[in-house]
């Protein structure tokens, strides 16, 4: 039994699919990649260098060229 003040359409709404994520390398930096309809996007930058986060090439959401990616295999 589920007790809530929320209406049933809110409680039982379909769950959206989580984005497909992988870890890879782009321009020599470790990144989390998110698969989209138009290709791979940068999800997050994994770096200890603060200057990497100031580089516009590594902004989250940036569409990345497939030829420049190296996807890690588990």
C-alpha positions as CSV (number, residue, x, y, z in Angstrom):
1,X,0.0,0.0,0.0
2,X,1.2,3.5,-0.8
3,X,-0.1,6.5,1.2
4,X,0.6,9.9,-0.3
5,X,-1.1,13.3,-0.8
6,X,0.1,13.3,-4.4
7,X,-2.4,12.6,-7.2
8,X,-2.0,9.1,-8.9
9,X,-0.9,10.7,-12.2
10,X,2.1,12.2,-10.5
11,X,3.0,9.0,-8.6
12,X,2.6,6.7,-11.5
13,X,4.1,8.8,-14.3
14,X,6.5,7.0,-16.6
15,X,10.1,7.0,-15.6
16,X,12.4,8.6,-18.2
17,X,15.3,6.5,-19.3
18,X,18.6,7.6,-17.8
19,X,21.2,8.8,-20.2
20,X,23.8,6.3,-21.4
21,X,27.1,7.2,-19.8
22,X,30.6,6.0,-20.4
23,X,34.1,7.1,-19.2
24,X,36.5,8.1,-21.9
25,X,39.4,10.4,-22.9
26,X,39.1,13.6,-24.9
27,X,42.0,15.8,-25.7
28,X,44.1,13.9,-23.1
29,X,41.6,14.5,-20.3
30,X,39.3,11.9,-18.6
31,X,35.7,12.7,-19.2
32,X,32.2,11.2,-18.6
33,X,30.4,10.9,-21.9
34,X,26.7,11.0,-22.4
35,X,25.2,9.4,-25.5
36,X,22.6,11.5,-27.3
37,X,20.7,11.4,-30.5
38,X,23.2,13.6,-32.2
39,X,26.4,11.9,-30.8
40,X,28.4,12.0,-27.6
41,X,28.2,15.0,-25.3
42,X,30.6,15.9,-22.4
43,X,28.8,15.0,-19.2
44,X,31.6,15.9,-16.8
45,X,35.3,16.5,-16.7
46,X,37.4,14.4,-14.4
47,X,40.5,16.4,-13.7
48,X,42.6,17.7,-10.8
49,X,43.9,20.7,-12.8
50,X,41.8,23.8,-12.1
51,X,42.8,25.3,-15.5
52,X,41.0,22.4,-17.3
53,X,37.7,23.6,-15.9
54,X,38.3,27.1,-17.4
55,X,38.9,25.7,-20.9
56,X,35.8,26.1,-23.0
57,X,36.4,22.8,-24.8
58,X,35.4,21.0,-21.6
59,X,32.1,22.7,-20.9
60,X,29.4,20.2,-19.8
61,X,27.0,19.6,-22.7
62,X,29.5,20.2,-25.4
63,X,29.0,18.0,-28.5
64,X,32.3,16.1,-29.0
65,X,33.6,14.9,-32.4
66,X,33.6,11.1,-32.5
67,X,37.1,10.8,-34.0
68,X,38.6,12.6,-31.1
69,X,37.2,10.3,-28.4
70,X,38.7,7.3,-26.8
71,X,36.1,5.3,-25.0
72,X,37.3,3.1,-22.1
73,X,36.2,-0.6,-22.2
74,X,35.2,-2.2,-18.9
